[in-house]
Amino acid sequence: MRKTVLFFLFIVIISSCSKKEVKVQPGDSIRARAAIEQLQKIREYYVSKDAEGLRSMTTSEGFKTVAANMNNFDSAELKLSIRWVDIKDNSTVVLAAWDGQWKQSSQSMTEKGTAMFVFTGTPLKLDAILRDSPFNYP
């Protein structure tokens, strides 16, 4: 009898440890990750001067803001450091510190700042940039 109880207990312990826990991401987490990924793609399109790529990631107002000075540099390096993401009913705001270097001919320009990138819609698209936009340089 004692062996039967120990065997049953052993089976219960083994079977309960074999299942993997499934972690479900909340909707806000998925939305925040999507906004951050969008921002990184926009940065890549801006640096490579891909207007069509930018147009697909932005609203018409957002495109005007990002592409306004895109032809004023020969090459650029832009690094974004995400500080926080604020999710509201119809918008997602990403606060990021940025560090950029733009080269035109033989001249080089380095700037730093902090900007708030406002994403709206489904799928998320960049609609506005508040504070110090990295896309206003050179």
Summary of the structure (lengths in Angstrom):
residues: 138
radius of gyration: 23.7
end to end distance: 83.4
largest distance: 88.6
contacts: 360
relative contact order: 0.16
helix: 42%
strand: 36%
